[in-house]
Amino acid sequence: MGVGPGRAVPDVTGSALHRGQRIQMSHALDESKRMIDRGFRELKAGEDEQNRWISALEAKINTARSHGPGDNFVAAVPDEYRKYIDVAERHGFADPARTVWMGLWWKAIIMGAKAPIQGQNAAPYLMLRDNLEKAAGYDRRAESFRMKDILNEGAGGGGSNVIATPVEAELWRLIRDNTIVRPFATKIIMEGPSMVIPTENANVTAYLVAEGITITDSIASTAFAPQTLVAKKFAGLATVSNELLQDNIIGLQAYLFNSIAEGIGIIEDRGALDGTNFTGVRVATGVNSFTVLSGATTSITGTSFGLVPTYTELVQCVFTALQAASRDTGRFFMQAGVFKNLVGMIDTTGQPVFMFANAAGSFPMFMGGYPVSIVSSLSTSQTTGYTSSSNIYFGPPSRLLYGDISGMSFDIDPYSLLSTVQTRVRVLKRTGILCPVGGYWTFAKGARWV
C-alpha cells in the first residue's frame, strides 16, 4: 500500500494488541458470567435445601403435637420468654406456645450466625436452638449421624469392629408438668422470712344522704385485714457415685439439677392452686366454689372420681365472681384428665361442644374464650364433693403472689461421703406463695379426671 500525503500509516502492532485485549476481556467476561450463573445455581440449591429442611422440621413439629397444641413447646421456652405466650394468647393466636417457640427458634438461628461476626459467643444461641428443636421432636445430631463398621457388618467379634457402638449423649425422659403457674403470677423479693400483705376486708361504700342526715362511716375499724406471706424452704437431694459422674456422657449433673428443680416447680403449682402447704386458691379467704353436679338436681355424694362438668358449670366458673376484674386475664387451670373429659363432650348431634370454627377437629386450649393451662400435678384425691376427684380453677393468675427470699442454689458436696466415693447434689430455695384475695377466684369441686 502506498504512502502519500494525507494518508495515515496503519499501526499493525497496535491493532493486534487491541484485538488480543478484546479477546481476553471477552473470555474474562464469559468466565464471570459462568461464575455468577454457578453462584446463583448454588444459592438456589441451598435455598431449596433449606426450604426442604424447614418443611421437614415443621412436619416433625406438627407430628410431635400429639397431645394438643403447644403442649410440647411450653417446656422448651425459657422462663424469661414465657410471658410472651400469654401475650400471643391475648392477640388471638390459635397456638400461642408454638408461635413463641417458632419466633425464638428463628432468633436463635439468626443470632447464632451473627455472633461470630460480631465477636460474640454463639454457644448460648446454638444451645437454645438445639433445645427448642428437641422439644419439637427433632434432633439435628441424630439426622446427621452415620455409623460405619470398618471390617464387617452385624455383631463383630475378636476386635473386628474398630468403631465403638455409639451411645447418644442425651437421657431421654418424660418431663413432668412443672412451674406452670409461676410465669403468670406476680413475683416480689422478700427481705425476711415473712411479709404482711394488706388486703381489703370490706368494700368502701358511698350513700345518697338526705338533708341534715348524718353520713354513715364507710371505713369501719375492720376495713383492712393482713395476709401473711411466709417463705418456706424447698429442697432436693440426690446421691450418686463418683464413677457414674465421671463415666456418663449424658450430662448427669445437669440432669439431676433439672429434675430436682422440676420437682420444686411441681410443689409450687400445687401450693398456688390446691393450697398444699401454702394459702393457695383452694383455701384462700373469700374464694368462690361450687360442686359439680353434671345437671343433677341434688348432690351425689360418694361418687368415685367425680363427675364431668357441663357447659353451664364451666360458665359458672367464669361468672360466679361478679366483678369484671376477676375475668381480666382470667385463665382456667385443670388436671389433664379433666380437660380430656371436657374436650370429649359432644352435643345431641354428636358434635364436639368445644372446637374452633376455623380449625374443625382441633383440640382447643380455650374454654369460652379463656385460655386453659394443663397442670397434671393437681391433686386427684380431693374429697370435697366426691371421693378421689380433682378441681377446676378459674381466675387471674397475676393475683397470685410469689415471694422469693433467695434464688435457687445448686450445690455439690464431694466430701461428706468420701469413704464411699459418692457425691451429693442439692438444690435449695426459699419461696412464699399466697392468694391474698380469694374473691378473684372460683373453683369447681368434684371434677372427674379418669
Steps between C-alpha positions, in 0.01 A plus 500: 500500500637831405569787726403841390410838633202493739503121536561348849740216548307200653627390843502126451656427839245717687203343321615150590547606860150644517358184346680287760373715784147476368527124477635477858226732626240291321635182656509662845143624457384155396675346801340759729160421357560128554612563860192717568270240347667226705471715813130557438445129440680413823307768690174371356595142593588618849166679533315192374688280748427746781131514405486119492669486840260759647200316352626171643557663837151653503357163403683342793372779724140443392541126545640554850188691602313183593378631837335821383631834375800635683536221757844400372632855463432668834776308679754608236422871534730652768330662797595851395313456170188321628321827560479537122280188484237692695547799269451275197184356654359846559566584135295201388767257375345154478820335624687765704765266642601385150502863381744603772705183439538578130598861569768393746624234259554754222661742748743228616597415141550862392686610815711183493613588146567866583683441830842391356495792257439741786767338716246340736451146628249307290473205742198630699300554182594161357407332828163681499446388140580136580276498811210651305539247220520206740176610667341483157621143447790585270867436571744627235779282642291188454414609143867538405633200693653216301651185645747299292640158573852483363546124454162333491131543558295378794632407842878500484729272696869476573549872468368518145294811572747787513231761571327460836126469531364857513311620805281809467620770741152579621272339756155457354233559761144620547512854638228553757277806492664749733513871573178561308364772728815699584544672158154656534516593870621823660852453637663707773823484700459431872745659741415270790338164577151652493324805360161650588281572198218751570166405345157656496266336750186699409410716202484874538137610461348826378149621585227730388441719804197718566534851635603507865567125517825370642726329245578140588867429546601259220838416653436279798771399742532166318517640146847355444641160580858371481600191306841353577733381230732240655815375328551127525801290412494292184776242478604198300796266551646224285795269567697342214832318475803692380560234236159564350566875487838440336392236248163634384467693174142619550571797724386322816575796725280734296230232485494469880481876547222534240299209641511635855406846372203345319391337825517838672289648220236232557484586872454867405211420265321291762554767763369783281181321389418210732634688802732216598727638777415858396200734503419429137177546308307207646546613862507878444265724695195596294557259212190397302425131452228258401465125456469344156157342463501420126140613469376313807253684722654368820855429606615144433723419796757224499544487122852379429718718274237777476275605213562666163395867516240630259546804279275693740728414791803625309316828444433502873876482559545820303209704636457390862738783589289796394766767455659544157845514659472127569475434125768740377790272399291212642621148432389142570734264684411130504640150504564335161233232552239764583581687181482174303143444621397856415647485150327164451154642570260484205159652443179320406610486135831336585708812436770624739382768740840676488672563169641781288282611211808541277666172603241227513605201703785672683536489877428850631718637778226751578169464681247771426779719367717461810835315479550164670820395677547128559652421841534123522636525855169626641354270762271219387415399855279790604216382724288816505195418289607154389776258589819489291403799284678811377426874484466751218637846583418826323635844571771754415836336584665843531308527830709218644808612690839325491758634744862389457733555793789339317563371153538134417844373604669195349761336724734201468654319799778257403644471855247383759478154337871478427528147640238365257623709202164666455386854427187678615317750283261746664257765379370752753272803497265694729171621363162607632170459310176684583157567353430827687145561373304179441205690349683520167478124463238227454561128507274208414528207740458136404610504134552159343856429383488136383 
